[in-house]
């Protein structure tokens, strides 16, 4: 009996040591990044992207819960603007997103502070770059971390794949929405409903 107890204690000790080693060697940080090409000029795409409220239309998470509650602080499209959300949906939870930095025409940095189902902070960014005549490459990135020993979850959850599929869905919606919008030049060219086309004659 004594030998059995010694063996059990030794086994538990070995498992504990193995877990401790895994905790130390497993990364605590992760990054997810996706990109897409949109057939619209960069300036036009950037104007749409820097307004966080527009994410309600193209972002993947709001679509998961039609009953989500949202509130806002500050001026959208400016540093300091905060978008808050509350949801009972397990994939949405609650938290807030704040615009931290804007490099006009190039990059938007935000901080995402999750509150439920657990508290954590992540950094997100969206960049734009010319991809040819009237084409824009949009890159959406997200970096986060899991403190030890929670970082062991990264051994079993592929964050790049799990979050990446939401990013792919969101960017696809973004492309569809922005490409269907009229450009400022098109708005000027189209006559209003009360105007006559050039050359039209009175009846």
ZIRA-V829541 format. One record per helix or strand of 3 or more residues. SS is the DSSP state (H for helix, E for strand). FROM is the first residue (numbers start at 1). LEN is the number of residues. If there is no record, write none. Layout:
ss = (SS:SS)
from = (FROM:FROM)
len = (LEN:LEN)
This chain:
ss = (H:E:H:H:H:E:E:E:E:E:E:H:H:H)
from = (2:29:42:52:62:69:82:94:107:120:136:150:159:184)
len = (24:10:8:7:3:5:5:10:10:11:10:6:22:6)
